[in-house]
Amino acid sequence: MTAYAIGWLRDLIHGPEIVRYIEEIDATLEPHGGRFRVHGARPHVIEGEWRGDFVLIEFPSMEAARNWYASEAYSALIPLRTRNSNSVVFLIDGVDDAYRATNLLKHI
């Protein structure tokens, strides 16, 4: 099942380290089947408050997402991001095309 890496970056400092991070991240995704679905977008906020940038990366599975995050290639880039932003990053499973909101009721 599809999984996602989601990042919420606040107070981003656009300097040489972030430029390097951006230049090198695509190569870390390729071996794990990762691809950007949203990158650096600012949402049109309908409810609540938001500040910062949003990133959504799709992976073919949670295993692929975990392997990407733990990879030597991506691990080397993490400090470039963390030194230059306040970030929240997490991995989360997606749902299949047949999923309906009522499916959740089966687990409550």
N, C-alpha and C positions, 0 to 999 in steps of 0.2 A: 504494500500500500504506500502511496505517496507520503512523504514527510517534508517538513519545511524547517528551514532555519530562519528565524525572525530576529531582526535587529532594530532597536530603537536607539538612535544616536542623538544625544543632546550636547549642546555646547561644543560642537565640532570645530576644531582649529584646522583651517585649510592651509597646511604648510607642506614642506617636503616629505615628511613621514606619511601623511595621508595620500599624497600623490603617489608615493611608492606602493602603498597598500592597494590603491586603486589599480595601478599598473600591473600588479602581480597576482591579484586575487583570482582572476579568471583561470589562470593556469592551475590553481589549487582545486578548482571545482571540477574541471574536465575529467580527471581520473575517477571521480565519484558520481558522475552523471548529474552534477548540480548545474542549475541554470537560474539566472536572475529572472524573477517575475515582476518585482518592483525594486527599484534601486534609487535611493536618495530622494524619493518623492515626499512631498509634503501633502498630507491628506486634506481634503475638504471636510472640515470638522462639522458634524451635524449635532452631536451632543458632547458635552464635557469639554475639557481643555486639552490641548496638545501643543507641544513644542518639539522641534527637532526634525530629524529625517527618519524615514522608514525604509527598511530593506526586507525583501522576501525572496528567499532562494528555495527552489524546488529540487527535491531529490527523489529518486525512484523508490526509496525505502528509508526507514529510520536507521537501519544498519549503515546505509551509504552516508546519511547525514552525520552520524556519529563518527564514522571513519574519516570523513572529511575534516570535521572539527579537531579530531585527535591527530590528524596527519602531521608529519614533520613540516611539510610545505606550508600548511596554514598556521600551525603553531608558531612558526617563525614570524608571521605577520601580525599576530594578535597584539603584541606590545605596541606596534605602530598605531593601532586603533585605540587601545586603552589609554595610552599616554596623551591622546589628542581628542578624547571625547568622554563623556559620561554615557556609558552604553548599558543596555539590557539586551542580552542575546539568549535565545532559547531555541530548542528543537521541539517540534510538535508533529504528531501524526495527523495526516489528512483523513478525509472520508472518501468512500467511493461514490460513483455517480448515482447509485441507487439509494443512498442515504437520505433519510427524511428526519426532521427534527424530533418526531415521535419515537425514533429509535432510542433516544436517550432515556425515555421512560422505562425501558426494559432493564436499565441498570440502576434505577433508583429504588 
